[in-house]
Amino acid sequence: MGRRVRINVLGQVECFIDDRKVPLRQGREQIVAALLGLNLDIVVTSNLMIDAIWGENPPRTAQNQVAICVSSLRKRLAGPGDTLIATVRSGYMLRAENCEVDYVITQERIQQAHAARANGCDEDARQLLREAMELWHGGTLAGISSDLLQARAAGIERQRRSVIEECLGLEIGLGYYRDAINELTALLAISPHDEHSCALLMKALYGAGHRAEAMDAYQRIQVRLREDLGVDPGSDLRAAYMAILSGEPMAAPRTPLPLRPASDPVAGPQESAPASVEKHRNAGREPDAELSRPSVPRQLPARPVFFSGRDTEMDHLDKELAVRQASGATPCLVIVGMGGVGKTTLAVHWAYQVTDRFPDGQLYCDLRSNVGDPMAPGEVLDDLLRGLGVPGSDIPDSLDSRAALFRTLLVDKQILIILDNAWNSEQVRPLLPGAAGCVVVVTSRAAMSGLTVVEGAALLRLRALEEEQAERVLGLALGGDPRGSDTHGIRDLARLCDGLPLALRIVAAKLTARPHWTVAELVERLRDERRRLRELSHDETGLLSGFVLSYQGLNTDAARLFRQLGLIDAPDLPRWVASPLADLDMDKAQDMLEELVAAHLIDVTGRDGIGQNRYRMHDLVRLFARQRVMEEDTEDERKAALGRVLGAWMGLVEEAHRRVRGGDYLVMHGMAPRWRMEPAPMNVLLRQPLEWLEAERRSIVSTIFQAADAGLDELCWELTATAATLFEMRGYVDDWRATHERALGEARRAGNRQGEAAMLSGQAGIEITRDGKRAKELLERARSIFEEIGDERGVAHVLRSLAVLDRLGGRFDLAMERYRQALSTLRRVGDLVAQTHTLIGLALIYMERRDVRAARETLAEALTLAEETGDSRSRAQVLYRLGELRLTEQDFEGAMEAFAVAIGLARALDDTSGEAFLLRALGEAALLRGDLPTARRRLDRAMELASRLTDAFLNGRVCLTLAELRVADGDPSEAEDLLRRAAKAFAEVPADHWELRARERLDALDGRS
């Protein structure tokens, strides 16, 4: 039997051969493996891999690097003669033969479950859904840094939640109430406004005989919905409540079927584009004779040279023409896009491909919106009528009469009409013929919604060329010029031109006119942002003139918003940013944003993981916006606009932290100004606060760096400290470090002592379980500053962290003293979450001293605080320690119950570290009960998770417990190796107390042998 390959994507991306893990290099190799796994038996193009790995800025060697990466993966996964990863013309394909993917298996189980439900086999369906759920081992594609794949992961995670709810609904109907109660409680802790989960919880509680608790659950969510969102419970929830009140038997609330994966943002649609409409040519026509007839116009401009890269758009125009001709209506095709994107070139090139279908001629008219002097419709009709051979003396005076004559002359004709550079729909509407045999092509920088909505025109939004296409256009324009062989320079030029065909043609013309310039010299000139737009001008044409015209067409508020968007350093932005930036109310700001979209000055790039539209400004347009804001706005206006938007980020991140932590806890504040959003839109944005933080992570990091660049030291350190909620919970250690280092440098530059101390304390939080010596140095420096400035809350946070280091080192008396000092201050300042963590630390010391009663009372107080704040992570940590305490009392059932609720909370938060600690604890519980197979399974999984993290203490704990399992298995050699690894890990922290434990156990094992 051949070897079997397995790829996991429902968690960390992993590969296995016959249950043996194949290590993957972090980054591109994991991304390639994920793409292939998600598209089993489907071709994944090289370009898609490049987009997933590098986004919009791939290196010059991207194609080669992808090929090397695939080759390396193939060698390690495929056996001799295997074609597991096939190379095809456009990319690569992972073959399903001898390969399985956890995501694919999940989809099969879900489909089987639905079939079982349809046949009335609910128990079978429940088992199948459970099997599907168990295949997840963390957040989908966890740790993958790829915008493209994270969008796919968000969709899969939504399906995961739907599967969980469907399964729980089935289990309630079948009487599995207790398990359902635990899991639904964890789900509601993460999404407290989820009415469907609450209805299921009420059903489970009622079915289990807890009628009062079921009614309490309804009352709690009713209060939350009213206070947080300003709404009442929906009809299903109210019906469930009334059924409980009346004592009636209640059916399980209806559960929607899981979401099917939406159209795949990674693989894309599988159908090929429609073939171009067949071109018919009449070889028997006499061209010279036709040209001599004034009634047969041939007005197309010269055929574009160096046309390339628009195959998809050409096919789109072909298809729309065919569809509209088949309907019997006059086809109208509208091409819209920003200045310089190549609208006219595309329209004319396409027109030349279909001229044989319009034997009665082609009309062309430049409506002149691109030069700021748009023609009146009557003027345009005068030109068109003359083109059809109507003498000037026969052309009527009124617009309506001219339009009527134009339509009359085109009856039964087959004429192609190009209306170039249209100003708006009103300018074009009188120019449309009524003849079905004609076609009108309109180009414009405006949205032209009047034509698409009222006249049923087909719309093509033309975007900039992809980098490879832009390089090809530039190479064609340079022709045989030897400078075209400078591939690196050509790639740089294409990138600096932002993929705009007009800019590419201007660059080629500059090089042609200056044979003494090298490509590298022109690249250097364009890299200077202050002169780039000026360089991209050529005689009377240029990008700048196009941008100016689009800008001049904006109203006052939209123009101000456009200018101020040039102040923001971010790859893309959510739409709410427009409100604080332009100092407008949310509705008006969003209207102005849409005006910029309609003017093609910004693009909508898609939706993020929480459903927000993202907006992007092209680099060259951003340069123009910055020019305008520097020239038209005062320095005070610029500072005020930047301060508002950065203050809005501060306010939202702060509010998200409050909602995640249950209050203003575990964070220090300064005096940075906030821009407060209205409650209603803020509640919509922060309905799932941790997911909002996740969606905005890149923007938040960018905002922190921009605040530093702008010298806003107070805002910089406060935003950094508050965003640490996300970085810590989701394990973004790189972001955690980078933002704290940048904010620390800015605080020191400004002499901001509070900010310096807060950032030193934050850096220590990263290192406590990684490099305890460095953590202690950072904390002592932070403590000194906090004491100097009289910040007692800051001192308390530092004391709590120092106590953690003392406890890990076995210095229990000193740790106890510091915990108590910190707790006294934290109670005075009201930081409930920090109190919870401090009480956990005290309880752990009591447990070390075998003072079970004191430990139990301390943890009970901590649990009360965690439940009061609603902080799921704190609650999970308390339950974890409570479970450990119960293990010491041999209360295995109680321990397992605490661990089960805690691990549900950790998984719902995507807390990989917490899940690993809890799997270790569950493995220890199984080991103590003598259930070695369960212990082995849980501890092996804990080790898998721990190996991905840089937490030395976690690795030491898992190795220590695994060593005990190996002893029970009768494998002392493996146990010795694990104990040595544990001792080494604890020494790295350092955790002297735990290192001593590991070495004592090792000595005992040596003595036994």
N, C-alpha and C positions, 0 to 999 in steps of 0.2 A: 504493500500500500504506500503511495507517495506521501511525501510530507505535506502538512497542512499549514497554510499561512492564515493568520488572523490579524486584522487591523481594528483597533478600537478608536473611536472618535467621540464616544459619549462620556467625556471626561478628558483626562490628559490623552494626547494622541500617542498610541503605543502600537508596536508590531510584535507578533509572536510567531515562532515556527515550532509547531508541535509543543505548545505550552512553554517554550523557552523564549524569554524576552529578548528581542533584538534591540539594542540601544539605538536611539535616534538622536542625531545632533539637533540641539535646539535651534529654532529659526526656520530656515528654508527647507530643511529635510522634513521637519514635522509638517510644514505647510503642504509640501508636495504629497506626502503620504496621506494627509487629510483630504486633499482634493481628489486623489485617486480613489480613496476609500468611499467618499461620499458619492462618487460617480462610477460605481462598479459596473464594468462592461459598457461604459460610455466614454467616448473620446474626450479627453481634457486637452485643450489646445495649449501650445507653448505660451501664447500671449496671455491666456488666462492665468497660467502659473506665474508669469512675470507680474501681472497686475496684483495677484494675491500676495506675492512676496514683497514687492517694492512699491506698489501703488503707483503714483504718478511720476515718481522719480527713479526709474530703474537705471542701473549702471550701464555703461556701454557694452559690457560683456554679459548682459543678462541672459541672452539665448544660450551662450556657452555654459554659463553657470547652471542654468536649468538642466541642460543636457548632462553635465557632470553629476549633478545631484540625482537625477533619475538613474543614471548608470550606476552610481554608488548604491542606491537603494535596491536596484535590480540585483546586483551582485550578492547582496546580503540576504535577500529574501528568496531568490529563485535558485532551484537546484540545477544540476547539470542538464542541459537540454531544455529546461523550462522556458516558457514564454509568458511568464506571469505578468510582466509589464511589457506590453507590445508597443513598438514604435510605429506610428502611422503617419500619414502625410502631414497632417496638421498638428500633431501632438503625440499623446501617449494614452494608453488604455490599460487599466487593471482588469485582467480576465477573472471571471467568477470561478472558473475551474480550479479546484484545490485552494480556494481562497474564500474566506468569509469576513464580513464586516458587521460589527455589533449594531450599527445603525440599520443596515439592511435586515438583519434578523429581527430587530425591533418592529420594523414596518410589517414584516410577515406575521409576527405574533399579533399585532393590532388587527390586521385584516382577518386572521383566523378567529380572533375574539369577536369581531363583528359578525362573522358568519355563524359562530356559535350562538350569539344572542338572537340572531334572526331565526334560528332553529329552536329557540326556547331553552338552550343549555347554558343557563346563567353561571352555574358553578364552573363549567369548563371555560367560559369566557373570563371569569374572574382569575382563574389560574393562568390563563394566557396573558392577561394584562399584567399580572404580577411578574411573570417571566420577562415581559417587556420592560417593566420598571426596574427590575434588578440588573438589567444590562447597563444602566447609567451608573457611573462611578465618580460622579462629580459634575461640574458644569460642562456642558458640551463644548468641545474644543478648548478646554481650559488651558490658559497659558499661551495660546496662539495669538501672536501680535500681527493680525492681518485684518484690516477693515472689511475686506471682501468676505472672509470666512466668518468674522464675528457677526455680520449681518445674517449669514446662514444659521449660525449657532443660535441667534435670538429666536428665529422661527422654530427651530427644533425644540428649544426650551419651552416655547409656548405650547407646542404639541405635548411635551412631557407633562406640563401642568394639567392639560385637558385629560390625558390618559389617567393620571393619578385620581382626578375627580370622578372620572367614569368608573374606575375600579372601586373606589370607595362607595360610590352609589350602589354598585352591584353588591358589595359586601354588606352594606346596611340592609338591603333587601333580603339577603340570605341569613342575616342575624349575626354577622361578625361585628358586634358593636364596639367591643373594647379596643381592638386594634384601630378601628376607624376613628374613635374618639381621640386617641393619641395623635394620629397623623393629621387629622383635621385641626386639632388645636395648634399643632406646629405650623400648618399652612396659614391659619388665621393670624398667628403671631407675626408672620411676614407680610401678609396682605390683609390688614384689619378691616378693609372696606369691601371684601369679597363676599357678596350676598349669597352666591351659589354655595361656597364652602360653608358659610354659616347655616344655610338651610340644611345641608347634609349633616352638620354637627348637631343641630337641633333634633333631627330625625334619629341620629345615633344615640344621643342622650335619652331621648324619650323612649326609644326601643329598649334601652338598657335599664329603664325604670327610674331615670333621673329627671323627672318631669320639671322640678323646680330649676335645676341647672339649665335645662333646655330653654325655659322661659327667661332665665337670666341672660343667656347668650343672645336672645333676641333683643332684650332691653339694652345690652351693651352696644350692639352694632347700631341700633336705632339712634343712640346718643352720638356715636362716632360719626354716622352719616350726616346727622343734622349739624353737629358742631364743625366738622371738618369740611364737608362738601355742600351743606345747605340743602340736602335732599332727604326725602323719607324713604323707608324700605320699599322695594318693589313688590309687585303683586304676588309672586311666588313665595317670597319670604313672609309676607303678611298672611297668606293662606296657610302656610305651615304653622304659624303662631296661633291662628284661630282654631286650627284642628287640635292643637295641644290644649288650648283653653277649654274646648268643648269635650275633650277626652276621646275624640274619635280616632279610630285607627287611621294612620297616616301613611300613604304610599311614599316611597323614596322620591325626593324631588327629581324632576326630569334632568338628566345629564346629557348635554350635547355631545355628539360624537366627536372624537378628537379631531383637531384641525389637520387636514391633509397638508403635507408640505406645499407651500405656495410655489408659484413658478420659481424654479430654482435659481437664486441669484448667483450661484457658482457655476452650475452647468449651463444655465440658460435654456431657451426653447430648443427642442430637438428637431423641429421641422426646418427644412432648408428654406431659404428665401424663394419667393416665386420667381420663375424664370422671366427674363425681360420679354416684353411684347415683341412678337416677331416683326422685323422690319421688312416691308415690301418695297421694292424699287422698280420703277417703270423704265426699262432700258430703251424703249422705243421713242421717248420724248426727245424733242429737239430743243436743247436749252437755249440756243441763241435766238430761236424764233420766239420762245416764251418771254425772254428778257426784253424783246422789242415791244411787247404789249404792255401799255401802261396800267392796265387793269389787273395785272398779275404781279403784285409787289414781291420783291426779294430784299427785305430790309434788315435781315439779321446782321449784327456786327461781325467782324472777322472771327473766324473759328479760334477759340482759345488754344494757345500753345502750352505745352508742358502740363496738360491736365492729367491729374492722377489722384487716386485715393478716395474716390467717391462712388465706388461700385454699388454700395448698399443704397445710397440716395438715388442713383440712377434707376435701380430696380424699383424703388418705391414710387418714383414718378411714373414709370412704365405701368406698374400695377394700378395706380390710381386713375391713370388715363383709361385703361381698359375697363375698369369697374364703372366709371362714369359714362363712358361711351355706350356701354351695354345697357345703362339705365335710360338712355334716350335724352338725358339732360345735357346742357352745355358744360363740358368739363372746365373747371377753374382750379388751377393748382397754385397754391400760395407757398412761397419759400421765404421764411423769415429767419433773422439772425442778426448778430451784432455786426457793426461795421468792420469790413476787412475779412470776413469769414468766407467769402467766395460765393455769394448768392448769385450775382450776375453771371459769373463764369460758369457755374453749374447750369443755370437756366439756358444759356446760349449753347453750351456744349450738348446738353440734352436735346435742344431744339434741332441741332444739326443731325442728330441720330434719327429723328422722326420726320424730317422735311418731306420725304417721299410720301408720307401719309396725308400731306396737305398740298395737293397739286394746285390749289387756287392761290397759294402764296403765303408769305410770312410777313407780318407787320411787327415793327419794333418802335417803342417810344420810351424815352427816358423822362420820367415824371419829375425829376430834379429835386427830390427831397434830400438827396445826399449833398447838395450844395446850399441848402437852406432857402431855396427859392422855388417851392413846389408849383407846378403848373396847375392852372384851373382846369376843371374837366372840359370846359368848352374849348380851351386852347388845344388840349390833347385831341379832342374829336376833330378839330380843324386839321391837324396833322394827319390823323388816321384817314379821314375822308380824302384828302389830297393824295395820300398813298394809294388809295383805291381808284385813283384816276378822276375824282370829281373836281371840276374846275372851281377856282376860288369864287367866281361869280355865282355858282350854283349852291354854295354852302349857306344854309340858313343862319340867321343871327342868334336865335334863342338856343339855350342848352337842350331843352326838350326836343326841339325840331332836329337839331344835329344828331341827338341820340337815336331818334326815330329813323332818320335817313340811314345812319350807320347800321342799325339792325336790319333795315329793309335790304340794303345792299349785300348783306351776308347771308340772306336766306338761300338755302340749298348750296352754300359754299363750304369748302373745307379749307379753312385758313387758320394758321397758328399765329397767335398774338402774344407778344411779350410786353408787359407793362412794368418797366424797370424802375426801381427806387421810388415806390409809391409812398405817399405821406400817410394816408389812412384809408379806411374803407369807403368813406364818403367821396373821396377823390376818384375811386375806382368804379363804384357801382354804376354810374351812368355810361361807363365804357364797356360794359359787358354785352356781348351779342346774344341773340335769342336762338341762334342756329345750333342744332345739335352736332353738326359736322365740324364746328370750330372748337378750338381749345384756347384758353387764356392762361398764361403763366404770369404771376405777379411776384415781384420781389420787394421786400420791405424790411426796415428795421423795427417797424411797429408790429404789434400783436395781430392786427387785422382780424379781430374777433368778429366784427360785423360781417365779413365775407364768409367766415367759417360757420357762424351761427345762423345767419339769415339766408345766405346764398348757398349754403352746403358745400363750400369750397373745401378741398383737401389741403391739409396743413402739413408742411415739412419744416421742422425746426432744425436749422443747419448749425452744427457745432464745429468747433475747431478740429483740425486734423489730429489724429493720433501721432505720436512721435515718429514712428516708423514711416507713416505716410508723409509726414512733413519732410523728413530726410529725403524721401524719394522725389518729392516735388522740387526741393532745392537742388538735388543732383541733376534732375532733368533741365532745370533752368540754367545751370552752369554749363550744360552740354559737354563739349570736349575739353573744357578748361582743366588743366592738370590740378588746379587747387581743389577740384571736386573729389580728388582721391584722398583728401585729408578727412578720413571718416570720423575721427574724434572731434575735429573742428566743426564739421558739418552737423554732427549731433548736437554740439553745444549751440550752434546758431539756430537750429530748429527749435531747441528748448527755449532759447531766449526770445524767439519770435512767437512763442506761446501757441504754436500750431496754426497761426492765422495766415492763410494763403497770400493776402496782400503784403504782409510783413516779409514773407519768404521771397516774394517777387522783388520787393524793394532791396532786400539784402543781396540777391543775385545781381540786380542792376548795379548796385554800388560796387560790387567786386568786378563786374564786367567793365565799368567805366574807370576803374582804378587798378590796372594790371600790376602795379607795384605793391599793392596791399597783399598781405597774407591773410588766410582765414583766421589765424590766431590773433592778428592785430584787430580785425573787425570784432572778434569775440570780446576782446578786452574793452573796446569802445562801448559795446552793448552792455557789458556787465556793470558799467557805471549807471545806476538807476536814475541819476539826475539828468542824463543826456540820452537815455535809450529811446524815448519817444521822439526826440528831435532827430536822432539818427535814422529812425524808421519813417522818414519823409523823403520823397523823391519828386523833384519838380513840384507840380501842383497837387500831386496825390500824396496820401499818407494816412497813417492810422489816426494821428492826432485830429485831423479835420473831421474824420468820421465820429470820433468820440465827442468832439465839441458839439456837433450837430445833435447827437443823441442827448447830450447833457442839456443843451439849450431848450430841448422840447419838454423838459420836466417842469412840473410846478415847483413853487418855492420850497415846500416841505420835502418833497421827494429829492430835489437837488441838494438840500442840506443833508439829508440822510445819506445820499450817495457820497458826498464829500467826506462825511464823518466815518463811513464804512472804511475809507482808506486809512483811517487811524488804527484799525484793529489788525493785530498779528495773529491770525488763526487760519488753519487750512480750510475750515468751513464754519458756519455759524447757524444756530437755531433762530427761528423767526422772532422770538421774544426780544432778542438783543436790540432790534430796531427801536423799541419803545424808550428804554433809558438813553440810548445813543442820541436820538433826535429829540428827546424830551417831549414825546407825544404820548397820548393815551394809547393803549394796546391796539384797539381796533383801527385807529387812524394810522398808526405806525405800520401796521401790517398791510393796510391799503397802499401806503407809500412804497413798501417793499415790493408788492405785486406790480406797481407801476414801473419799478426798476427792472423787474423780470420781463414785463411787456416791452420795455425799451431795449432789452437784451444787454443790459449793463451788468446784470448778475444772472447766474444760472441756479436752477433747482437741481441738486445732485441726487436727490432721493430721500428716503426716510431712514432714521436711525433705529436703534433697538427698542425705543419706547414710542415709536410712531411719529416723531417730530420731523417736519421737513427740514432739510439742511440746504443752506444757500452758499454759493461760492462765487467769488469775483476773480476773473482771469487776472493773471499777474500784470499784464500791460494795462488793463483797465484800472487795477489798483494803483499803479503808478500815476495814471492820469488823475484818479480821485485824490491822491496825496498832493499832487501839484495844485489842484483846485482848492483843497482845504488849507494849504499853506498860504495861498494867495488871497483867498476870499474870507477866511475866518481869522479872527484875532487869536493871539496866544492864549488869552483867558478863555475864549470860546472853545478852543481845542482842548485845553486842560479840563474844562468843565465837562465836555462830552466824554472824554476818556475816563474822568473820575466817576461819572454816572454809570457807565457800562461796567467798569471794574467794580464799583460799589454794588451794582446789581448782582454780579457774580458772587461777591462776598455775602450779600444778603441771602441768596438762594442756597449756596453751599452751607451756610450757617443754619438755615431752616431745615435743610435736608438732614444735617447732622442731628438737629433736635429731634426730628421725627424718627430717625434710626435709633438714637440713644434714649429716647423718651424724655428729653429735656436738654438743658444747656449744661451738659456734664462732660467731664474728661477733656475739657478744652479751655485754654486761656484766651482772654480777649484783651484787645487794646482799644485805641480810639479811632480806628479807621472809619470813615463815613460809609453808611449803607444807603443804597437806593432801594426803597421798599416797593415791591410789586403789590398790586391789589390782591386781596385774599382769593377771589374766585379764580383768576388765571393761575395763581400760584398753586392752589390746591389741585388744579388739573395737571400742572407740570409735575408736582411732587406726590402724585397719588401713590407711586412706588418709589420712595426717595432713594433707596440704594441703587435701584435700576437707573434712575435719572443720573445719579453720580457716575455710574458706569458708562452711560451713553455720552456724558459730557467730559469724560476723563481727559482726553487729549486737549480739549478746549480749556479745561481748568489748569492744566499744566502750562499751556501757552499763556494763559492770563497771568499766572504767577510770574513767569519770566518777563512778560511785558510790564507788569507792575514794577519789577526790579529795574528794568531798562528806563522806565519813566521816573525813577527816583521815589516811588511811592512805597517807602520802606515799611510803614505801619500796615498798609493793606497787604503788602507782599507776605509778611510773616504771619499775619492773622489768617489769610486765605490758606497758606501752607499748613498751618497748625490744624485748621478745621478740615481740610481735604484729607488729612491723614486717616480719618475715619474710613474712607474708601481704600486708600493704599494699604492699610493694615488688614482690613477684613478680606479683601480680595487678593492680597499677596503681591501687590505691585511694588516690590522692594526697590526696583530701579527708580521709579517715579518718586517714591518716598525719599530716597537718598538725594536725587538730583534737585528736587524742589527745596529740601531743607538746606542743602549746601548753598544754593543760589540765594535763598532768603537770609541765611546766616551772614553771607558776605555783604548783602545790602544793608542789613541791620547794623553790622559793624561799621560800614562806610558812613552811615548816617548817625552813628553814636547812639543807636536805639538800644538801650540796655535791656529793657523788658523783652524786646524782640530777639535779641541775642540769646538771652537765657532760655526763652521758650524754644528756640530752634536747637540749642544744645541739648535740652531735655528731650525734644522730639527725635534727634539723632540717636540719643541713648536708647530710646524705645526700640529702634531698629536693631541695636546691637546686644540687648540684654541676654538673649539666648543664642547669640552668635559669637560675640567677642566681649565677654564680661569685663575684661580689664579696660578696654576702650570705653565701654559703657560707664564704668565707674569714674573714669577721668572726666568724661563729658558731664556727668551728673554733679560731680564736685564743683566744676566750674560754673554750672548753671545755679547750683545752690548758693554759691558765693555771691553771684549777681542778684539773685532774688532777695537774699538777706540784705544786701547793700541798698536795694531800692524799696525794701519793706513790703514785698509781695508775698503775703503769708500763704495764699493759695498755691502760688508757684513753688514755695518751699515745701508744702505738704505733698505735692505731686512728686517732687524730687525725693523726699523721704520715703514715700511708698515704693519708688523704683529702687532706691538703695536697699530697702528692706528685702526686696525680691532677690537682689544679688547676695545679701547676707544669708537669706534662707537657703538659697541654692548652695552656698558655701558651707552650710552647717553651723553658721554663727547665729544660733537661734535666740540667744538672750538679746543680742544687739538688734536682730531683726524684729523681735517682739517690741522692744523699746521704740524703734522707728515707726513701726506700724501704728502703735498707740498714739505717738505724737501726731502722725499724719491724720489719724482718724479723728482726733479731737478738733483739729483745724477744719477738716472736710465737713464735719457735722456743723461747725459754726458757719461755714460759707454755703452749706446746702448742696454740695456736689454728691448726689445720691449714687451715681454709677461708680465714682471713685471710691465712695464708702463701701459699696458692694465688693469691689476688687480688694480693698484693704481687709475687709472681714474674711474674704476667702483666704488671703495670706495668713491671717491670724489662725484660722481654722486648721490650715495645713501644719502650722507649728504645734498646735494642740494634738493633731493626729500623730506627729512625730514623737511627741511626749506621751502618747497613749492616754491622753485625757479625753476620752470619748464624749463624755457629757459636755465639756466645754466646746469641743469641736461641733457637736450636734447643735447646741444652742447658737453658736456663732453662725453656722451655715443657715440655720432657720431664719436668723435676722437678715442675712444676706439675700436669701430667697425672697423674703418679704419685700425688700427694697427693689430687687430685680423685677418682681411682678408689678410693683407700684409704678416703676418707670416704663415698663413695657419693652425694655431693652432685651431683645431675644438672645443676643450674644452673651450678655451677662448671665441671663437665666440658664443658658446652656452650660456655662462654666461652673455655676453653682451646683447644678444637677450632676455634673461630672464629678465634682469633689464629694457631693453627697453620696453618689454611687460608690466612690472609693472608700468612704467611711463605712458604708454598709458592708462592703467586702471584708473589712477588718473584723466586723461583727458576725461574719458568715451568714449574713442576710442576703443570699444570692438572688432571690426573687425581687427584693426591694432594690438591690443594686442594678439588676437588669432593667427594671422599670425606669429608674432614673436615667440610665445610660440610653435607653431607647428613645425617650422624649428628647434628651439632649442631642443625640445624633440626628434626629429629625430636624431640629432647629439649625444645627450646623450645616446640614446639607441644603436646607432651604436658603441659607445665607451664602452658599457656595464657599464655605469656610473650610478649605482643604486641611489646614493645620488642625482645626478643631475636630474634624472628622477622623483624622489620623490618630489623635490622642484618644478619642472615644472608641475607635476600633481596637486600639491597644487594650483599653480597659475592658471592653467586651470579650476580647481574647483571654485576658487574665481571669475574668469571671468564669468563662467556660473551662479554663485550665483547672481552676480551683474546684470546680464541680466534677472534674474528671472527664469532661466531654472534649477529648483531644482533637477529633476531626473538626469540630466547630472552632476550637481555639486556633488550630492550624490555619483554617481558612481566614479567620478574622485578622490574625497576626500577620499573615503573608500579605494581606491587602493593606494593612497598616504600614508595613515596610515599603510596599510599592509607593504609597503616598509620601511617606517620609523621605524616600530617596529623591523625590523631586524638589524638596524644600531645602533651604540652607539653615535649618534650625537644628543646631547640634544637640540641644537638650532633648528634643523630640526623638531624634535618631538614637540617642543613648537610651531613652526609656523603652523604645520598641525593641532594641537589641537585647536589653536586660530581660524583658519578658519573654522574648523568643528563646533566649538561652534556657530559661526554666522549662519551656516547652520541649526543647531538644533533650534536656535531662530526662524528662518524663518519657520521651520517645526512645530513650536508651542510646542517645548519640552524644556522648560527652565531648568528643573531639569538636563537633560543630558548636556545642555549647561553649567550649573554651574560646573558640574564635569569636563568637558573638560577645562574650564577656569582655574580651580584649577591645573589641570595637566600641563597646559601651563605655569602658573606662577612658578610652582615647577621646570619645565625643564629649564626655563630661569634663575632661581636662581642658578641652578647647573652650568651654563656656566662660570661666571655669565653674564647675559645680562640685566642690570638694566633697561634700557630704555624699553625693550620689557616686562620685568616682570611688570613694572608700567602700561603698556598698558593693560596687562591681568587683573591686579587687578582693574584698573579703569573700565574696561568692566564688571567685576564681581560685583563691587559696583553698577554700573548702572542697572544691571540685578536684583540685590537684591532690589534696590529702586523701580523698576517697579512692582516687586511682592508684 
